[in-house]
C-alpha cells in the first residue's frame, strides 16, 4: 500500500524501444493509486520536455539540435508530464534535470532552480551532477516547494 508513505518517487526510465512506454505507464498507475490521498508523488522527468521558448510552445526535443536517436524515447517519456497535469487530486511534483547530467561531477550547494524552461549556469551550460541532483531531490522531498508543478535545476 503506497499510501503508508509520505512521498513516492518515480525515477523510472527506459533505454530500449520496447520499454519506452514504461515511465508514462507507471506514472498513470501511480496517480491513480495516489488520487485523493496525502501521499505525494515526485516524478523525474526527461530534459527533452523542457521548453526553449518563453511561450512554452517549443520543447527541447522539437529543436533541430536534439539528437534524433533520443527523440522517440524523449517524446514517450514526456507523456508523464501531461498525465500529471490531468490529476488535480494528486499532490505531484515533476523534477526535470537539464540536458547535461553528469554521473561523475561533484556535489555543489551552488545551483539555480528553474521551472518549465531549459536554464543555463554561470558558464552558459545546462549542467547538473548526479550528486547535486540527489541533494535537490531530497530537499524537495523535505520542503515541498513545488507542489503540482515542474521544476529544473543547474549547478554553477
C-alpha positions, 0 to 999 in steps of 0.5 A: 500500500503506497499510501503508508508513505509520505512521498513516492518517487518515480525515477523510472526510465527506459533505454530500449524501444520496447520499454519506452512506454514504461515511465508514462505507464507507471506514472498513470498507475501511480496517480491513480493509486495516489488520487485523493490521498496525502501521499505525494508523488515526485516524478523525474522527468526527461530534459527533452520536455523542457521548453526553449521558448518563453511561450512554452510552445517549443520543447527541447526535443522539437529543436533541430539540435536534439539528437534524433536517436533520443527523440522517440524515447524523449517524446514517450517519456514526456507523456508523464508530464501531461498525465500529471497535469490531468490529476488535480487530486494528486499532490505531484511534483515533476523534477526535470534535470537539464540536458547535461547530467553528469554521473561523475561531477561533484556535489555543489550547494551552488545551483539555480532552480528553474521551472518549465524552461531549459536554464543555463549556469554561470558558464552558459551550460545546462549542467547538473551532477548526479550528486547535486541532483540527489541533494535537490531531490531530497530537499524537495522531498523535505520542503515541498516547494513545488507542489503540482508543478515542474521544476529544473535545476543547474549547478554553477 
